[in-house]
Amino acid sequence: MKDADIAPYFHPTQIVLVDDDIDFLGNLSLQLDSDLAYLLFDSTSKALDYLTAHNGRSASRERFFQRTSAGSDAGTTPRPLEIDCHAIQQEMGSSERFSQVSVVLVDYAMPEIDGIEFCRRINDPHIKKILFTGVATESVAVDAFNKGVIDQYIRKQERAVYDTLNQAIRSFQREYIRDLFVAAADIFSMRTPPILSDPATPSLLDALARDHGMIEYYLADEPPGMLFADAAGRVQRLVALDARECAAEAQRLAALGLPDSAVAEIESGARLCDPALTRDDMANWREHSVVPTVSGHALGARYWAVFPVSDPLMSQARPSYEAFLEWLDTVGYALM
C-alpha cells in the first residue's frame, strides 16, 4: 500500500463546517459543490463531541485484510497481508459509510477555543483539517501547518476562495480513505494489487466518473478490477487487466472450458469476458465478451471494459448516495 496511488475503495464522506457566525455558515454551505454532504456547527465543543462520538464508531480496517496463503520457509516470519476483496465490497452495503467525517473546516477566531486548538483536540488522526484564516492570523496558520496540526489553511480574502475550498475537500476525501490503508501498511507487510499502483488507473477512474457517473468503487479480483456505483446506487463491474493478468485470466477461463481458439484472444487482450461467465456459457462466450479499451503508459498497457452486474444481491448499493443526501437534506443539514 505504500506504493499505491489510490485506495482499494472509495466512497463519498461527510464534511464538518465550524464557525460561530451562523450567517457565514449558511453562505458557506451554499458555495460548496452540490453533491457534498456536510454538517454545520456554531460551537467547537459541539463539533468535538460529535467527532469523538461519531468517528469513534467507525469499524476497524483490519477486517479488510487477510493473510496470504503462502507461508515462509522457516515458518517464523509472518505471512504478508493481502486485501480481502470480499470484505472490501461489503462496505458498499454499510449504511454508515457516507456519514464518516473525512474533512473538518474551522474558522480560526472562535469564542471557546481557537481553530488551531480545536484541530489539536480532534482524536482521529486521519481526519483532514482546513483552517479559515484572516490576514492577521496567517503567520499562526503557517506555523500550525508546518507542525502538522492542520493540513491546509485558506485565506477568507482569497479571490477564488470557494473554488480553492471545493478542490481541497475533493482531494482530502480521497486522501482520508487512502491514508487508512497506508497506516496499516506502515505496520504490516502487505501485497498491493497492481491496479492500485498502475499509472493508468487514476485516469481510468476519471473516465468511469465522467462516462458512467461513478461516485464510489470497491476493489475486485478474479478477474482484477472494481465494482463501482453511481449516485443512484446502480452497480457495474470494471475488468481492468495488464498483460500478465490477461494471461492469468485466459488460464482461469480455459479451466472453465473456454475454447482453445478463444484463449489466445483473451491472453492477448483482444477481448475481455464478463466476470459472470460460467461453464455453461462457454459455447457462446463471444456474446459475453467485448473488445476492451486500452490505456497505455510507459510501463505497459491496461485493457479494460465495463460489464453489468446480474447478481441481484450486488447490483444495487444500499443505501445509495442520492438517498443519503435526501435524508441529510431533511434532517442533517440543520445547524447542529
Rosetta blueprint (number, residue, H / E / L):
1 M L
2 K L
3 D L
4 A L
5 D L
6 I L
7 A L
8 P L
9 Y E
10 F E
11 H L
12 P L
13 T L
14 Q E
15 I E
16 V E
17 L E
18 V E
19 D L
20 D L
21 D L
22 I H
23 D H
24 F H
25 L H
26 G H
27 N H
28 L H
29 S H
30 L H
31 Q H
32 L L
33 D L
34 S L
35 D L
36 L L
37 A E
38 Y E
39 L E
40 L E
41 F E
42 D L
43 S L
44 T H
45 S H
46 K H
47 A H
48 L H
49 D H
50 Y H
51 L H
52 T H
53 A H
54 H H
55 N H
56 G L
57 R L
58 S L
59 A L
60 S L
61 R H
62 E H
63 R H
64 F H
65 F E
66 Q E
67 R E
68 T L
69 S L
70 A L
71 G L
72 S L
73 D L
74 A L
75 G L
76 T L
77 T L
78 P L
79 R L
80 P L
81 L E
82 E E
83 I E
84 D L
85 C H
86 H H
87 A H
88 I H
89 Q H
90 Q H
91 E H
92 M H
93 G H
94 S L
95 S L
96 E L
97 R H
98 F H
99 S H
100 Q L
101 V E
102 S E
103 V E
104 V E
105 L E
106 V E
107 D E
108 Y L
109 A L
110 M L
111 P L
112 E L
113 I L
114 D L
115 G H
116 I H
117 E H
118 F H
119 C H
120 R H
121 R L
122 I L
123 N L
124 D L
125 P L
126 H L
127 I L
128 K E
129 K E
130 I E
131 L E
132 F E
133 T E
134 G L
135 V H
136 A H
137 T H
138 E H
139 S H
140 V H
141 A H
142 V H
143 D H
144 A H
145 F H
146 N H
147 K L
148 G L
149 V L
150 I L
151 D L
152 Q E
153 Y E
154 I E
155 R E
156 K L
157 Q L
158 E L
159 R L
160 A L
161 V H
162 Y H
163 D H
164 T H
165 L H
166 N H
167 Q H
168 A H
169 I H
170 R H
171 S H
172 F H
173 Q H
174 R H
175 E H
176 Y H
177 I H
178 R H
179 D H
180 L H
181 F H
182 V H
183 A H
184 A H
185 A H
186 D L
187 I L
188 F L
189 S L
190 M E
191 R E
192 T L
193 P L
194 P H
195 I H
196 L H
197 S H
198 D L
199 P L
200 A L
201 T H
202 P H
203 S H
204 L H
205 L H
206 D H
207 A H
208 L H
209 A H
210 R H
211 D H
212 H H
213 G L
214 M E
215 I E
216 E E
217 Y E
218 Y E
219 L E
220 A E
221 D L
222 E L
223 P L
224 P L
225 G E
226 M E
227 L E
228 F E
229 A E
230 D E
231 A L
232 A L
233 G L
234 R E
235 V E
236 Q E
237 R E
238 L E
239 V E
240 A E
241 L E
242 D L
243 A H
244 R H
245 E H
246 C H
247 A H
248 A H
249 E H
250 A H
251 Q H
252 R H
253 L H
254 A H
255 A H
256 L L
257 G L
258 L L
259 P L
260 D H
261 S H
262 A H
263 V H
264 A H
265 E H
266 I H
267 E H
268 S H
269 G L
270 A L
271 R L
272 L E
273 C E
274 D L
275 P L
276 A L
277 L L
278 T L
279 R H
280 D H
281 D H
282 M H
283 A H
284 N H
285 W H
286 R H
287 E H
288 H H
289 S E
290 V E
291 V L
292 P L
293 T E
294 V E
295 S E
296 G E
297 H E
298 A L
299 L L
300 G E
301 A E
302 R E
303 Y E
304 W E
305 A E
306 V E
307 F E
308 P E
309 V L
310 S L
311 D L
312 P L
313 L L
314 M L
315 S L
316 Q E
317 A L
318 R L
319 P L
320 S L
321 Y H
322 E H
323 A H
324 F H
325 L H
326 E H
327 W H
328 L H
329 D H
330 T H
331 V H
332 G H
333 Y L
334 A L
335 L E
336 M L
